[in-house]
Structures are given as structure tokens and as C-alpha cells.
Amino acid sequence: MSQVIIIGAGPAGACLSLILSQRDISVTLIERRRNFDREFRGEILMPSGFEALMQLGIDEKLNKVSNHSPRQLKFFLNKKQILEINQKEVLGEQSIKAISQVDLLETLVKECKRYPCFKFYRGASMKSLIKEDNRVNGVNFLLDGGEKKEIYADLVIGADGRNSIVRRQCNLTAYEYNTPMDIVWCKLPKPQDWHGASAYAGQGNLLIAYQSWDDQLQLAWVVLKNQFKDLRDEGIEAWVELMSDHVDPVFSQHLRQNTSFISNQFFLNSVSDCVEEWSIPGAMVIGDAAHTMSPVGGQGLNIAMRDAVVSANYLVPILKKDPLNLKNLDEAIKQIEADRMNELKSIQYKQSIAPKIMLNQSLLGDWARRVIALLIKLPFVARVLGKINNDFLYGKIKIELIV
Ligand SMILES: Cc1cc2nc3c(=O)[nH]c(=O)nc-3n(C[C@H](O)[C@H](O)[C@H](O)COP(=O)(O)OP(=O)(O)OC[C@H]3O[C@@H](n4cnc5c(N)ncnc54)[C@H](O)[C@@H]3O)c2cc1C
């Protein structure tokens, strides 16, 4: 029997597994995929996520994880550049990075394996929670070879992402933010002289393009909700044509010339929600399982890792006590939720505003974007926008691992 079972070796589950293992708390981590590249994840690491990662005490190994930090950030409205920011000048060393999730997660689980109290089932799917006397005390899971297993623990943590089975089995209800958009993700070869990230807004569309960790250009084509079927039916040439019509002439030509090299297409159904209560006795959820993040502002990876650090702060002192007091443990998991809600509510609310302006296809929307483009150069407006961005960049609160 482990002290803790964690379902899902995404950023939340892998980080929390490592922190607990480092403190000699026995952890069983269950991940349904054999390979991390089978699950598409966000790869934007903000200073807020970097802050969480650096608390793991493995800086040297983490610094070797493949990443790329875009030098120039450019903003276009109706194909005209309205702003250019040099990341280093504005953010200093704490820059935004595109990071290889596969590399990051492999590094984290490899580090976990150094601790004898850590056990990892890779290619194993959790199927159901086990309960006794109204308390969760274990899980049933299935190995990819077909073998069924059951294991027991003092606490089960669902870090199993946006379609969390733990969330469903605990009957946790969520409130949902209206997210009017979906996203087409894909990669293509990078133009030779491309060194940063560009965002193209206008006519109710948005295209984000950045140089990623693998030296490819990562594209995110933001479309209004429920357009996927049309886009799939029309085929790749049709939506490349739409994107090309939306950007400056040089990039437009590059897109058209490289249509046949487009790879890693992924249609992301954008969701933003948060469960009202994160736990029941013996089980809790963190990361996307607790609050699926909208892609706006590249927050999901970062918030998931921050959840892990805060969770450890509450769990470690209780789990280290001998004998363990289950009532105190259930109390601690409630405090994790209370602690995280402040940052989450604020960030999810701010994420919900941008698409309303960016994707508004009415004349009013066009007018609002033009006004913002004009006002953005005024110090007062820049300060207000900077404040919103600060939460996206650094988080709303300081996160520190204190155990
Ligand atoms: C296409 C896309 C683009 C995104 N872009 C960004 C971005 O640019 N920046 C950003 O910060 N965020 C982005 N996100 C969001 C980000 O990927 C997530 O918020 C983040 O990965 C959440 O981490 P997590 O650990 O909570 O869950 P996940 O990363 O989803 O990990 C959950 C893990 O649980 C496993 N699992 C699920 N069910 C089971 C089960 N029954 N048994 C065992 N294991 C199970 C899954 O295989 C998975 O490995 C994006 C997401 C997607 C899908």
C-alpha cells in the first residue's frame, strides 16, 4: 500500500510525485500512455511555471530540457504591425519559453525513479475508485496488456487532465466559462529569418505563430466555436488559405509554399471550467482535472505545476505524521482548494475577456480592436494591460515550496 496514488503523469502529477518522493512519501503514479508524445499538451512555460519548476531542486537537469525562448514578440492588427517587444529587454532572464513537454515529463519521472518509495505504472488506465465507509481508499486499473489490478492508499489524487475520470467518479460538479473559440494547432518549417513569436489579429480571427523548441514554427489558428467540422471537410489547403489571407504578405507566401509540410495537426476543443469542490474524503483533483484552462495566455501547464507545489505544502506535514490522522488529511485537501482558488478565479476570468474582443466579428469588435491598437501606446493603458499580463506571466501570488 502506498501513502498516495496519483493518476496521470502530466505536469501536475509528475511534479507532485517528485516532490512527495523526495520527501520519502510513498507514491504510486499511474499513467495510461506508454509514451508522453501520445498526449498533446501546451508547451508555453511562463515565469510563473518556471518559478514552480525551480522549487524541485533539480535545476541543472531541468535546464537541459529542450526549449526555445522567442526573442521578438510582434503584434499585428489587420496585417499591419502595431507593436514589437524585445522579450529580454522587458522580462530580463525570466523569459517566456516553448518547452518540450515530452522531454520535461521524462526528466521528471526519471528523477522520481531515483527514490525507492516511488512506483510507476506506465501504460495503465485507472478504471474506478475503491471506497470503504464513504472514503476513497484505492483504485482499480488496467495494464495495457489487459491485466487488472487494484491498489490502496491513504489518498488518491486525480491529475488526469481535462477528461478526468477521478473528477467524474467523485461526482465533482464544475462551473464553466463561455469560451467562444476553438484552436487548430499545427507545425510547419520556420522561415529562415524568423526569431520570435507573432500574433495576427483582425476581422474576428487570430493566428499565433512562434518558433518552438524543435526549431519548427508552431501555429495556433483560433477559430469561432463549432467550425471544426467545416474546416475538416474543406481540407488543409482551405484553412491554410484562410490563414494566409490573414497575415502580412511575406509570411502569407511562406504559409502557401509550405502547405504540404504541415504536420502535428490537432483540433483543440477549447474549454474553461473549474470544479466547485476539489475533493471528497480520500480523493482530490488538481491541474486540468480540477480546472481545465482556456488556452488564452498559455496558462495550463504553469497553473498545473503551481497546484502541485501548493498541494505538497499542505500534504507533506500531514503525511509525515505517524500515525496518520485521516481527518486532518481530508481537512488539508480542502485547504489546497481554498488556497488555489484565489489565483485561479482571477486568471480564468481574465482569460475569458480577450476572446470577446479578439474574435468579435461585428463592426463594434473591429472598432474596439482599432481603439486598443491606438491606445496601447499611452502609458496609462500600457500599465493596465501590463497589470493583466503580470498575472499571466508571474501568477497572482508568489508560490513557494515550504516543506
Ligand atoms: C492542444 C493544447 C494546447 C495547449 N496549449 C497550452 C499552452 O500553450 N500553454 C499552456 O500553459 N497550456 C496549454 N495547454 C493546456 C495544458 O496542456 C494543460 O493545462 C496541462 O497539460 C495540464 O496539466 P495536467 O497535468 O493537469 O494534465 P495533462 O497534461 O492533461 O495530463 C493528464 C495525464 O493524465 C493521463 N490520464 C488521463 N486519464 C487517465 C487514466 N484514466 N488513467 C491513467 N492516466 C490517465 C493522461 O494520459 C495525461 O498524461 C494546451 C492544451 C492542449 C490540449
The ligand as a MOL file (V3000), in Angstrom:
LIG
                    3D

  0  0  0     0  0            999 V3000
M  V30 BEGIN CTAB
M  V30 COUNTS 53 58 0 0 0
M  V30 BEGIN ATOM
M  V30 1 C -3.5960 21.4330 -27.8200 0
M  V30 2 C -3.3060 22.0460 -26.4890 0
M  V30 3 C -2.5520 23.2030 -26.4230 0
M  V30 4 C -2.3070 23.7870 -25.2130 0
M  V30 5 N -1.5280 24.9080 -25.1610 0
M  V30 6 C -1.1210 25.3730 -23.9690 0
M  V30 7 C -0.1240 26.3800 -23.8740 0
M  V30 8 O 0.3650 26.8920 -24.8750 0
M  V30 9 N 0.2960 26.7460 -22.6530 0
M  V30 10 C -0.1890 26.1620 -21.5200 0
M  V30 11 O 0.2700 26.5060 -20.4190 0
M  V30 12 N -1.1430 25.2330 -21.5700 0
M  V30 13 C -1.6030 24.7980 -22.7620 0
M  V30 14 N -2.4960 23.7720 -22.8310 0
M  V30 15 C -3.0270 23.2300 -21.6070 0
M  V30 16 C -2.0280 22.3290 -20.9240 0
M  V30 17 O -1.5550 21.3420 -21.8100 0
M  V30 18 C -2.7190 21.7000 -19.7440 0
M  V30 19 O -3.3510 22.7070 -18.9870 0
M  V30 20 C -1.7230 20.9670 -18.8640 0
M  V30 21 O -1.0950 19.9420 -19.5920 0
M  V30 22 C -2.4580 20.3960 -17.6610 0
M  V30 23 O -1.6120 19.5390 -16.9670 0
M  V30 24 P -2.2000 18.3520 -16.1230 0
M  V30 25 O -1.0280 17.6440 -15.5500 0
M  V30 26 O -3.2430 18.8440 -15.2090 0
M  V30 27 O -2.9770 17.4220 -17.1660 0
M  V30 28 P -2.4810 16.7300 -18.5030 0
M  V30 29 O -1.2720 17.3650 -19.0430 0
M  V30 30 O -3.6760 16.6380 -19.3710 0
M  V30 31 O -2.0670 15.2750 -18.0240 0
M  V30 32 C -3.0170 14.3280 -17.6190 0
M  V30 33 C -2.3910 12.9540 -17.7450 0
M  V30 34 O -3.3030 12.0030 -17.2080 0
M  V30 35 C -3.2880 10.8490 -18.0220 0
M  V30 36 N -4.5660 10.1530 -17.8230 0
M  V30 37 C -5.7950 10.5680 -18.1840 0
M  V30 38 N -6.7180 9.6580 -17.8170 0
M  V30 39 C -6.0520 8.6500 -17.2070 0
M  V30 40 C -6.4620 7.4180 -16.6100 0
M  V30 41 N -7.7460 7.0360 -16.5730 0
M  V30 42 N -5.5110 6.6120 -16.0790 0
M  V30 43 C -4.1950 6.9730 -16.1030 0
M  V30 44 N -3.7640 8.1320 -16.6580 0
M  V30 45 C -4.6810 8.9580 -17.1970 0
M  V30 46 C -3.1220 11.4010 -19.4310 0
M  V30 47 O -2.5980 10.4320 -20.3150 0
M  V30 48 C -2.1570 12.5500 -19.1880 0
M  V30 49 O -0.8090 12.1590 -19.3470 0
M  V30 50 C -2.8110 23.1910 -24.0340 0
M  V30 51 C -3.5630 22.0240 -24.0920 0
M  V30 52 C -3.7990 21.4400 -25.3030 0
M  V30 53 C -4.6010 20.1520 -25.3430 0
M  V30 END ATOM
M  V30 BEGIN BOND
M  V30 1 1 1 2
M  V30 2 1 2 3
M  V30 3 2 2 52
M  V30 4 2 3 4
M  V30 5 1 4 5
M  V30 6 1 4 50
M  V30 7 2 5 6
M  V30 8 1 6 7
M  V30 9 1 6 13
M  V30 10 2 7 8
M  V30 11 1 7 9
M  V30 12 1 9 10
M  V30 13 2 10 11
M  V30 14 1 10 12
M  V30 15 2 12 13
M  V30 16 1 13 14
M  V30 17 1 14 15
M  V30 18 1 14 50
M  V30 19 1 15 16
M  V30 20 1 16 17
M  V30 21 1 16 18
M  V30 22 1 18 19
M  V30 23 1 18 20
M  V30 24 1 20 21
M  V30 25 1 20 22
M  V30 26 1 22 23
M  V30 27 1 23 24
M  V30 28 2 24 25
M  V30 29 1 24 26
M  V30 30 1 24 27
M  V30 31 1 27 28
M  V30 32 2 28 29
M  V30 33 1 28 30
M  V30 34 1 28 31
M  V30 35 1 31 32
M  V30 36 1 32 33
M  V30 37 1 33 34
M  V30 38 1 33 48
M  V30 39 1 34 35
M  V30 40 1 35 36
M  V30 41 1 35 46
M  V30 42 1 36 37
M  V30 43 1 36 45
M  V30 44 2 37 38
M  V30 45 1 38 39
M  V30 46 1 39 40
M  V30 47 2 39 45
M  V30 48 1 40 41
M  V30 49 2 40 42
M  V30 50 1 42 43
M  V30 51 2 43 44
M  V30 52 1 44 45
M  V30 53 1 46 47
M  V30 54 1 46 48
M  V30 55 1 48 49
M  V30 56 2 50 51
M  V30 57 1 51 52
M  V30 58 1 52 53
M  V30 END BOND
M  V30 END CTAB
M  END
